[in-house]
Amino acid sequence: MPRLNAIDPKEATGKAKELLDGVKAKIGMVPNLMRTFANSPAALDGYLNFSGALSGGSLSAKLREQIALTVADANACEYCLSAHTAIGKMVGLNETELVASRHAGSSDPKTDAALKFAHQLVAKRGEVLDSEIAAVRAAGYNDGEITEIVANVALNILTNYFNHVAQTVVDFPKVSLSVAKVA
C-alpha cells in the first residue's frame, strides 16, 4: 500500500500538471514514480532535469540502464528493478545482460568494470578506494565518464530511496527481488 499519494495527471494543476503532461507527451504514459514525485513539483522537476541531463552525457542508454539495475538490486528497490528491466529491454539489453547487471556483472570487460564500480559506490556510500578508481580507469573510462557513473548511481539512489519511502505501486511488469531470472 502506497504511503505517499500518486497524483492523477487529470487532476494535477500548475507546475505539476505541466511536468506530468510533458512526461506523457514524451513517453506516452505517466509512471507512478513521476506521479508520486509530483507531490512536490520541485522534486519532480529536479529528477526530470537530472535524468535528462545524464541522457545527453557520454554513457550509452544501455550502460545507464545496466547501472540502474545494479543500483536497484543493491538497494532492493522492486519498483526500479521492474522499471529498468522494462526500459533495459527497450534499449536492447538481452535476458543475460539484464540478469548480470543486477549482480554488477557483464561479459564485456569495460561494462563489467563500470558496474562493479557502481556497486562499490552503493556498498561503500561513495567511499571507494584508490584501487577501485584505478580499476575503472584501466578499463578505459576517463574522468568525465567516471563522473557520469557516479551521477547515474546518485540519480538511481534518489529514486530507490524515494520508492522505499513512498511504497510506490509498481506499474511495469513486476520483477521480484528474490529471483535471479528476470521475467
C-alpha positions as CSV (number, residue, x, y, z in Angstrom):
1,M,0.0,0.0,0.0
2,P,1.5,3.3,-1.0
3,R,2.5,5.7,1.8
4,L,2.5,8.8,-0.5
5,N,-0.3,9.5,-2.9
6,A,0.3,9.4,-6.7
7,I,-1.1,12.5,-8.3
8,D,-3.7,11.8,-11.1
9,P,-2.4,13.7,-14.1
10,K,-6.0,14.6,-15.0
11,E,-6.4,16.3,-11.6
12,A,-3.0,18.0,-11.4
13,T,-2.7,21.7,-11.6
14,G,0.1,24.3,-12.1
15,K,3.7,23.1,-12.4
16,A,2.8,19.5,-11.5
17,K,0.3,19.4,-14.4
18,E,2.9,20.9,-16.8
19,L,5.5,18.4,-15.8
20,L,3.2,15.4,-15.9
21,D,1.8,16.4,-19.3
22,G,5.4,16.7,-20.5
23,V,6.2,13.2,-19.3
24,K,3.1,11.8,-21.0
25,A,3.9,13.6,-24.3
26,K,7.5,12.2,-24.2
27,I,6.9,8.6,-23.2
28,G,3.2,8.0,-23.8
29,M,2.4,7.3,-20.1
30,V,3.0,8.8,-16.7
31,P,4.7,6.2,-14.4
32,N,3.7,6.0,-10.8
33,L,7.2,7.2,-9.8
34,M,6.6,10.5,-11.5
35,R,3.0,10.8,-10.4
36,T,4.2,10.4,-6.8
37,F,7.2,12.7,-7.2
38,A,4.6,15.3,-8.5
39,N,3.5,15.9,-4.8
40,S,6.5,18.2,-5.0
41,P,6.8,19.8,-8.4
42,A,10.3,21.0,-7.4
43,A,11.3,17.4,-6.7
44,L,9.8,16.1,-10.0
45,D,11.4,18.9,-11.9
46,G,14.8,18.2,-10.3
47,Y,14.5,14.5,-11.1
48,L,13.4,15.1,-14.7
49,N,16.2,17.6,-15.3
50,F,18.9,15.5,-13.7
51,S,17.7,12.4,-15.7
52,G,17.5,14.4,-18.9
53,A,21.0,15.9,-18.5
54,L,22.5,12.5,-17.9
55,S,20.8,11.1,-21.0
56,G,22.8,13.6,-23.0
57,G,26.0,12.5,-21.5
58,S,28.7,10.2,-22.8
59,L,27.4,6.9,-21.3
60,S,25.2,4.9,-23.6
61,A,21.5,4.3,-22.8
62,K,22.3,0.6,-22.3
63,L,25.0,1.3,-19.7
64,R,22.8,3.8,-17.9
65,E,20.1,1.1,-17.6
66,Q,22.7,-1.5,-16.5
67,I,23.8,0.9,-13.8
68,A,20.2,1.4,-12.8
69,L,19.7,-2.3,-12.5
70,T,22.9,-2.7,-10.4
71,V,21.8,0.0,-8.0
72,A,18.2,-1.2,-7.8
73,D,19.3,-4.7,-6.9
74,A,21.8,-3.4,-4.4
75,N,19.2,-1.2,-2.8
76,A,16.4,-3.8,-3.0
77,C,14.1,-1.5,-5.0
78,E,11.5,-3.6,-6.7
79,Y,9.9,-0.6,-8.5
80,C,13.2,0.5,-10.0
81,L,14.2,-3.1,-10.8
82,S,10.9,-3.6,-12.6
83,A,11.0,-0.3,-14.4
84,H,14.7,-0.6,-15.5
85,T,14.2,-4.2,-16.7
86,A,11.4,-3.0,-19.0
87,I,13.4,0.0,-20.2
88,G,16.5,-2.1,-20.5
89,K,14.7,-4.4,-22.9
90,M,13.6,-1.3,-24.9
91,V,17.2,-0.2,-25.3
92,G,18.4,-3.6,-26.4
93,L,19.6,-5.5,-23.3
94,N,19.0,-9.2,-23.5
95,E,18.0,-11.5,-20.8
96,T,21.6,-12.5,-19.9
97,E,22.6,-8.8,-19.7
98,L,19.6,-7.9,-17.6
99,V,20.3,-10.6,-15.0
100,A,24.1,-10.0,-15.0
101,S,23.5,-6.3,-14.5
102,R,21.5,-7.0,-11.3
103,H,24.6,-8.7,-10.0
104,A,27.0,-5.9,-11.1
105,G,28.4,-8.0,-13.9
106,S,28.8,-8.1,-17.7
107,S,30.6,-10.3,-20.2
108,D,32.0,-7.1,-21.7
109,P,35.1,-6.2,-19.6
110,K,34.6,-2.4,-19.8
111,T,30.9,-2.6,-18.8
112,D,31.8,-5.1,-16.1
113,A,34.2,-2.6,-14.6
114,A,31.6,0.2,-14.6
115,L,29.0,-2.0,-13.0
116,K,31.4,-3.2,-10.3
117,F,32.4,0.4,-9.6
118,A,28.8,1.4,-9.4
119,H,28.1,-1.4,-7.0
120,Q,31.0,-0.3,-4.8
121,L,29.7,3.3,-4.8
122,V,26.5,2.0,-3.3
123,A,28.0,-0.5,-0.9
124,K,30.6,1.9,0.4
125,R,28.4,5.0,0.2
126,G,30.8,6.7,-2.2
127,E,33.9,5.9,-0.1
128,V,35.7,3.9,-2.8
129,L,39.3,3.0,-2.7
130,D,42.0,4.4,-5.0
131,S,42.4,0.9,-6.4
132,E,38.7,0.9,-7.4
133,I,39.1,4.2,-9.3
134,A,42.3,2.8,-10.9
135,A,40.3,-0.3,-12.0
136,V,37.6,1.7,-13.7
137,R,40.2,3.9,-15.3
138,A,42.2,0.8,-16.5
139,A,39.0,-0.5,-18.1
140,G,39.0,2.6,-20.3
141,Y,36.9,5.2,-18.5
142,N,38.1,8.8,-18.4
143,D,37.3,11.3,-15.6
144,G,34.2,12.6,-17.3
145,E,32.8,9.1,-17.7
146,I,33.6,8.2,-14.1
147,T,31.8,11.4,-13.0
148,E,28.8,10.3,-15.0
149,I,28.9,6.8,-13.5
150,V,28.8,8.5,-10.0
151,A,25.9,10.8,-11.2
152,N,23.9,7.9,-12.5
153,V,24.4,6.0,-9.3
154,A,23.2,9.1,-7.4
155,L,20.1,9.5,-9.6
156,N,19.2,5.9,-9.0
157,I,19.7,6.1,-5.3
158,L,17.3,9.0,-5.2
159,T,14.6,7.0,-7.0
160,N,15.3,3.9,-4.9
161,Y,15.1,5.7,-1.6
162,F,12.0,7.7,-2.8
163,N,10.3,4.5,-3.7
164,H,11.1,2.9,-0.4
165,V,9.6,5.9,1.4
166,A,6.6,6.2,-0.8
167,Q,6.0,2.5,-1.3
168,T,5.3,3.3,-5.0
169,V,3.0,0.9,-6.7
170,V,4.8,-1.0,-9.5
171,D,3.2,-0.1,-12.8
172,F,5.7,-2.0,-15.0
173,P,5.9,-5.8,-15.5
174,K,6.9,-6.8,-11.9
175,V,10.3,-8.2,-11.3
176,S,10.8,-9.8,-8.0
177,L,13.8,-9.1,-5.9
178,S,14.0,-12.6,-4.8
179,V,14.6,-14.3,-8.1
180,A,17.7,-14.2,-10.3
181,K,15.9,-14.7,-13.5
182,V,14.0,-11.7,-14.9
183,A,10.6,-12.3,-16.5
